Amino acid sequence: MEATELRLNNLVIYEDEIVPVIGMENKNNDLFVKIDSFTTVDQRKLKPIALTAEWFSKLGFKEVYRSSTRVRFDLPNFCRYDFDLSSNKILEGFLFFGNYIKCTHLHQLQNIYFTLTGEELKVEHNPKRKEIVA
């Protein structure tokens, strides 16, 4: 995950906990990310969150199609995301006007959604509750 991919409100992993990006600052050409009122960490210690069926559920997507090669999730009245179950992964990603935009992590999907709508992608996530991720 590159520092240039991060923006405010992205969810990322720090020490096995899901945390929001609430601020950023550059110190001596290193990017530090504020994750709560008291904690600022080097962005290299943050990990991206892989998109999974569970995350799509938290984002309000509904599974609308499943076959032996593909699973499709729809965000009603907005967009689709396809998981390509084959080894070549050609038909996978955020589907936009017939083209696939590759994004495999939550922060990437959050950024795409914000760019297209000007609004934050709503996530059913309680940042006060620690969630352990595998």
Salt bridges, closest charged atoms under 4 A:
GLU5 OE1 - HIS107 NE2 2.63
GLU25 OE2 - LYS27 NZ 3.42
ASP30 OD1 - ARG44 NH2 3.44
ASP42 OD2 - ARG44 NH2 2.63
GLU54 OE2 - LYS58 NZ 3.82
GLU63 OE2 - ARG66 NE 2.80
ASP74 OD1 - ARG80 NE 3.23
ASP82 OD2 - ARG70 NH1 3.78
ASP82 OD1 - ARG72 NE 2.67
GLU120 OE2 - ARG7 NH2 2.87
GLU131 OE1 - LYS58 NZ 3.10
GLU131 OE2 - HIS125 ND1 2.91
GLU131 OE2 - ARG129 NH2 3.75
